[in-house]
Amino acid sequence: MEIAGADARRVLGIASELEDAGSEWELRERALGALMELIPADAGQAYRLSHDGSGVFALSVPEDSFHADPMVIYDHPLDHPLTDIMLATPTSQAWRVSDVAGDRQWRRTHCYNLDFRPFGLRRHLVATAGAGGSAVEGYALVRSGADFSERERDLFGFAQLQLAGVEQRLGERQRLVALSAAALGLAASHGWGVAVLGEDGRAEPLNALAAELLAVVRDDPRLGREQPLTVRDVEVRPVPSAGPGLPVLLLLRDLARGRTLARVFGVTEQEYRTLRHLHEGRTATEAARRMGLSPTTVRGYIASLHRKLEAGHTAALLRRGRDLGLLTD
């Protein structure tokens, strides 16, 4: 495959413009239009055909330019060198189906949904890429009159390779979005709002709970700093960036709900603060230092918590606090 510099730049430009596609359908629809401008054609199709008949995808422009059933199987000549390629694992090569038309013996292959209407008057250019060996997918162009040139065939194959890469990256982005949505839902179910801290220092909510809690703390000047803070019963914990170019996240939790539940069980404010320090892994001495109290006083709070929450040891106390909704993981 030999591609001139100008042709390569055109194809790479098409691929770059398609990187913002939001779905597979949008990507293939826009790609098909771009391919028909790149290589003049009367009609085109984007297709994906699973060998087992599932997962069929076909987009034709104009709509009636290809057979209505995307699983239609076509024949190819036995003695043509491309036939073995068509029968084998799908490749990224493009070829002119008009190369194989003629008075020959024919053999069925599974590769195409090309409708020869009328047979012999339309030229077909096909590019395919495998999908794990279980499907054939790619693009096809047809036109009447002049046949497709070797340059157009090579250019079409190169374009198919680039478009396959764009589609793979789209799939990866969609999987990341789905995982992110699941993670945000899990955070909210455990009482955490999640926000992202922009380069301008402004926090933007990523789930509904964060939007609610940010309304309370948004104007606090400490919000963009690395230290945790608590503002009017809203706790904010920064999560440092995981790498260059990645944002800082903020975890927000409404402490008012836990305090309200604590009062229901007869837990005082100081006892509740002690419970939270234990939950965050601090010892009684460390909690006392944070609270400005003596260790003896804090140990008294801990003994009272064991009694009120009916828990025999620290691990059971924390588990009980989580079960009752006083604490969140």
VENZI-V353110 format. One record per residue. N is the residue number from 1. SS is DSSP state (~ for helix, > for strand, _ for the rest). PSI is psi as a letter, one per 40 degrees, with the letter a starting at -180 (* if undefined). D_LAST is the distance of its C-alpha to the last C-alpha in whole Angstrom. Layout:
# VENZI-V353110
n;ss;psi;d_last
N;SS;PSI;D_LAST
N;SS;PSI;D_LAST
This chain:
# VENZI-V353110
n;ss;psi;d_last
1;_;h;57
2;_;h;58
3;_;h;57
4;_;i;59
5;~;d;57
6;~;d;57
7;~;d;56
8;~;d;53
9;~;d;52
10;~;d;52
11;~;d;50
12;~;d;47
13;~;d;47
14;~;d;47
15;~;d;44
16;~;d;42
17;~;d;43
18;~;e;41
19;~;d;38
20;~;e;37
21;_;h;37
22;_;e;34
23;_;i;35
24;~;d;37
25;~;d;40
26;~;d;40
27;~;d;41
28;~;d;43
29;~;d;45
30;~;d;45
31;~;d;46
32;~;d;49
33;~;d;51
34;~;d;50
35;~;d;52
36;~;e;55
37;~;d;56
38;~;d;55
39;_;h;58
40;_;h;60
41;_;i;60
42;_;d;61
43;>;i;57
44;>;i;54
45;>;h;51
46;>;h;48
47;>;i;47
48;>;h;45
49;>;h;46
50;>;i;44
51;_;d;47
52;_;e;46
53;_;e;46
54;_;i;43
55;_;f;41
56;_;h;44
57;>;h;44
58;>;h;47
59;>;h;48
60;>;i;52
61;>;h;53
62;_;i;56
63;~;d;54
64;~;e;57
65;~;e;58
66;_;i;57
67;_;i;57
68;_;d;55
69;_;h;53
70;_;e;51
71;_;e;51
72;_;h;55
73;_;h;57
74;>;i;59
75;>;i;62
76;>;i;63
77;>;i;66
78;_;d;66
79;_;e;68
80;_;h;66
81;~;d;64
82;~;e;61
83;~;d;61
84;~;d;59
85;~;d;57
86;~;d;56
87;~;d;56
88;_;a;53
89;_;h;50
90;_;i;49
91;_;i;50
92;_;e;49
93;_;i;53
94;>;i;55
95;>;i;58
96;>;h;61
97;~;d;62
98;~;d;65
99;~;d;66
100;~;e;66
101;_;i;68
102;_;a;71
103;_;g;74
104;_;i;72
105;_;i;70
106;>;i;67
107;>;i;63
108;>;i;60
109;>;i;57
110;_;e;54
111;_;d;53
112;_;i;54
113;_;f;54
114;_;h;57
115;_;h;60
116;_;g;63
117;_;h;65
118;_;i;68
119;_;h;68
120;_;e;69
121;_;e;69
122;>;i;65
123;>;h;64
124;>;h;60
125;>;h;58
126;>;h;55
127;>;h;52
128;>;i;49
129;>;h;46
130;>;i;45
131;_;g;41
132;_;f;40
133;_;e;44
134;_;e;43
135;>;i;44
136;>;h;47
137;>;i;46
138;>;a;47
139;>;i;50
140;>;i;54
141;>;i;56
142;>;i;60
143;>;i;63
144;>;i;67
145;_;b;69
146;_;h;69
147;_;i;67
148;_;i;63
149;_;i;64
150;~;d;63
151;~;d;61
152;~;d;60
153;~;d;58
154;~;d;57
155;~;d;55
156;~;d;54
157;~;d;52
158;~;d;51
159;~;d;49
160;~;d;48
161;~;d;46
162;~;d;45
163;~;d;44
164;~;d;42
165;~;d;40
166;~;d;39
167;~;d;38
168;~;d;36
169;~;d;34
170;~;d;33
171;~;d;32
172;~;d;29
173;~;d;28
174;~;d;28
175;~;d;26
176;~;d;24
177;~;d;23
178;~;d;22
179;~;d;20
180;~;d;19
181;~;d;19
182;~;d;17
183;~;d;14
184;~;d;14
185;~;d;14
186;~;d;11
187;~;d;9
188;~;d;11
189;~;d;10
190;_;e;7
191;_;e;8
192;>;h;9
193;>;i;13
194;>;h;14
195;>;i;18
196;>;h;20
197;>;h;22
198;_;i;26
199;_;d;29
200;_;e;30
201;_;e;27
202;_;h;26
203;>;h;23
204;>;h;23
205;>;i;20
206;_;e;19
207;_;i;18
208;~;d;19
209;~;d;16
210;~;d;16
211;~;d;20
212;~;d;20
213;~;d;18
214;~;d;20
215;~;d;23
216;~;d;22
217;~;e;22
218;_;d;24
219;_;e;27
220;_;h;25
221;_;e;27
222;_;e;24
223;_;d;22
224;_;e;23
225;_;i;23
226;_;e;21
227;_;i;19
228;_;i;16
229;>;i;18
230;>;h;17
231;>;h;20
232;_;f;21
233;_;e;17
234;>;h;16
235;>;h;13
236;>;h;14
237;>;h;13
238;>;i;16
239;>;h;15
240;_;i;19
241;_;h;21
242;_;e;21
243;_;i;25
244;_;h;28
245;_;e;28
246;_;i;24
247;_;i;23
248;>;h;20
249;>;i;17
250;>;h;15
251;>;h;12
252;>;h;12
253;>;h;11
254;>;h;13
255;~;e;13
256;~;d;16
257;~;d;14
258;~;d;12
259;~;d;16
260;~;d;18
261;~;d;16
262;~;d;16
263;~;d;20
264;~;d;21
265;_;e;20
266;_;e;22
267;_;h;20
268;_;i;21
269;~;d;20
270;~;d;20
271;~;d;19
272;~;d;16
273;~;d;16
274;~;d;16
275;~;d;13
276;~;d;11
277;~;d;13
278;~;d;13
279;~;d;9
280;_;e;10
281;_;e;12
282;_;i;15
283;_;i;18
284;~;d;20
285;~;d;23
286;~;d;20
287;~;d;19
288;~;d;22
289;~;d;23
290;~;d;21
291;~;e;22
292;_;f;25
293;_;i;26
294;_;i;27
295;~;d;26
296;~;d;27
297;~;d;26
298;~;d;23
299;~;d;23
300;~;d;25
301;~;d;22
302;~;d;20
303;~;d;22
304;~;d;22
305;~;d;19
306;~;d;20
307;~;d;22
308;~;d;21
309;_;e;18
310;_;f;20
311;_;h;18
312;_;d;20
313;_;i;19
314;~;d;16
315;~;d;13
316;~;d;14
317;~;d;14
318;~;d;10
319;~;d;10
320;~;d;12
321;~;d;10
322;~;d;7
323;~;d;10
324;~;e;12
325;_;e;10
326;_;d;10
327;_;i;7
328;_;i;4
329;_;*;0
